[in-house]
């Protein structure tokens, strides 16, 4: 799967969602979400930090689309549901 939330209280929730929806291509391969290959895109965030407000915040790339747009989760360690 690629994504692990460690000992976050909601990590069990992610495991259930991952089992149900999986990771990979969605919408006829237009979206790619949650798989190991998107973890490699985290390097882009450091190079493009000038585009992001508050570049010191923790961010993870969790998906991309066919046009190259990135889906970014901001401050994953502060997730509260």
C-alpha positions in Angstrom: 0.0 0.0 0.0 2.8 2.4 0.8 1.1 4.7 3.4 1.4 4.0 7.1 0.2 6.3 9.8 2.3 4.7 12.5 0.8 4.9 16.0 -1.7 7.6 15.2 -5.0 6.9 16.9 -6.8 6.7 13.5 -4.3 4.3 11.8 -6.8 1.5 12.2 -9.3 3.5 10.2 -6.8 3.9 7.3 -6.2 0.1 7.3 -9.9 -0.5 6.9 -10.3 2.1 4.1 -7.2 0.7 2.3 -8.6 -2.8 2.5 -11.9 -1.6 1.0 -10.8 0.8 -1.7 -7.2 -0.2 -2.3 -4.6 1.9 -4.0 -3.6 2.5 -7.6 -5.5 3.8 -10.6 -9.1 5.1 -10.4 -11.5 6.7 -12.9 -10.1 4.8 -15.9 -6.5 5.5 -14.7 -7.1 9.3 -14.5 -6.3 9.3 -10.8 -3.6 7.4 -8.9 -4.1 7.4 -5.2 -2.3 6.0 -2.1 0.2 3.7 -3.8 3.9 3.5 -3.2 4.8 5.4 -6.5 3.2 8.6 -5.2 5.4 8.5 -2.1 8.3 9.2 -4.5 6.6 12.5 -5.4 7.2 13.9 -1.9 10.6 15.1 -3.2 8.7 17.5 -5.4 7.4 19.3 -2.4 10.9 20.4 -1.3 11.8 21.6 -4.8 8.5 23.5 -5.1 8.4 24.9 -1.6 8.3 28.5 -3.0 4.8 27.7 -4.3 3.5 26.6 -0.9 2.4 29.0 1.9 4.2 28.0 5.1 6.7 25.7 3.5 7.8 24.4 6.9 4.5 22.4 7.4 4.6 18.7 7.0 3.0 17.6 3.7 2.6 14.2 1.9 1.7 13.6 -1.7 -1.1 11.1 -1.6 -2.1 11.1 -5.2 -1.8 12.6 -8.7 -3.9 12.8 -11.8 -3.1 12.3 -15.5 -2.3 16.0 -15.9 0.4 15.9 -13.3 -1.5 17.7 -10.5 -0.6 16.5 -7.1 -3.0 15.8 -4.2 -1.3 16.9 -1.0 -2.2 16.1 2.6 -1.1 18.9 4.9 0.0 18.1 8.4 -0.9 14.4 8.4 0.2 14.0 12.0 -2.5 16.5 13.1 -5.4 14.6 11.6 -8.5 14.8 13.8 -11.8 13.2 13.0 
